[in-house]
Amino acid sequence: MLPEVATWLRRRTSAAADWPPHVLLAAKGAGRISVVLPARDEEATVGAIVAAVRTDLVERIPLVDEIVVVDSRSTDRTAAVAAAAGADVVAQDDVLPGHGRMSGKGEALWKSLAVTSGDLVVFIDADLRGFTSSYVTGLLGPLLTDPSVAYVKGCYDRPLVEAGRAVEGGGGRVTELVARPLINLHWPQLAGVMQPLGGEYAGRRALLERLPFVTGYGVELGLLLDVFQDAGLDAIAQVDLGRRVHSHQSTEALGEMSGQIMLTAWSRLERHGRMVPLEAPATALTQFRRVADGHDARTSDVAVGERPPMAGIPGYAAARSFSPGRG
């Protein structure tokens, strides 16, 4: 580990318990805070997350100004459950419709900037189990108390839960097998970021709106690398949120995710001048399944789309003025 990384770890790592809500409320001032949940077919979990944030951080302590669920083409009752729990629900494709439709989590996050009003924006995945509002207060702590911090990543233990049995430390397979080696190879100053792909993080709008958003699974890595390029290591902090339990994907799905992570890293290596431009990588991923008479080859396209910085999008300011949180 580089000496500057060890120093950063000591200075910029804290725990959720270090940031009690009443202390943050006193530090908040006149700024607004938005909590955003991108959600697709998460009716089983989204309601409890929204209800916890609303009860603890809107009603009990008025720290959060709006809770927005961006529904990403759900086919279940995600939107209805989120609304019943107290969130403002926005259909992803209804936001900035003149700019077309793209797919993936990053698209929902990018569009959330146009329908929220917060000076600070907290992103929370909608599939978390056992969620507590300390996730939100933990992520807000460094932002509300230190103006030099612009972006906060959550870190946590990630068990792998299968058939009702938890394997501690077994989660985060794409992080350990793909993202962490890539970061240590090419961005060693970011080696201290424990959960680079984690879906719980927060940032200042002034920073987020000048960054591009990868629309697929590479969105978290893309944002981290772009924040580092734009604002430097010391603008990033991380907070230990304890334990994160969520749904897990198949090995095939993780393979597709890994492909998008690698393509995102490649794009940043080129864009940030860390490698000589080469021929663009192929985006076809071939995977195999055993079938009765041998193996079945399945090829998918893992190309990642990208949205430009929101600050330059025509209609962004107008969309914000009519955001759900402003009624």
Secondary structure as UniProt FT lines:
FT   HELIX           3..12
FT   STRAND          13..15
FT   HELIX           16..18
FT   HELIX           21..28
FT   TURN            29..30
FT   STRAND          33..39
FT   TURN            43..45
FT   HELIX           46..54
FT   HELIX           55..60
FT   TURN            62..63
FT   STRAND          66..71
FT   HELIX           78..85
FT   STRAND          88..91
FT   HELIX           92..94
FT   HELIX           97..99
FT   HELIX           105..112
FT   HELIX           113..115
FT   STRAND          120..123
FT   TURN            126..127
FT   STRAND          128..129
FT   HELIX           134..145
FT   TURN            147..148
FT   STRAND          151..157
FT   STRAND          160..162
FT   TURN            163..164
FT   STRAND          165..167
FT   TURN            168..169
FT   HELIX           173..174
FT   HELIX           175..179
FT   HELIX           180..186
FT   HELIX           188..190
FT   TURN            191..192
FT   TURN            196..197
FT   STRAND          201..204
FT   HELIX           205..208
FT   TURN            209..210
FT   STRAND          213..214
FT   TURN            217..218
FT   HELIX           219..231
FT   HELIX           233..235
FT   STRAND          236..243
FT   STRAND          245..246
FT   HELIX           251..271
FT   TURN            272..273
FT   STRAND          284..291
FT   TURN            292..293
FT   STRAND          294..301
FT   STRAND          306..307
FT   HELIX           310..312
FT   TURN            314..315
FT   HELIX           316..321
FT   HELIX           324..326
//
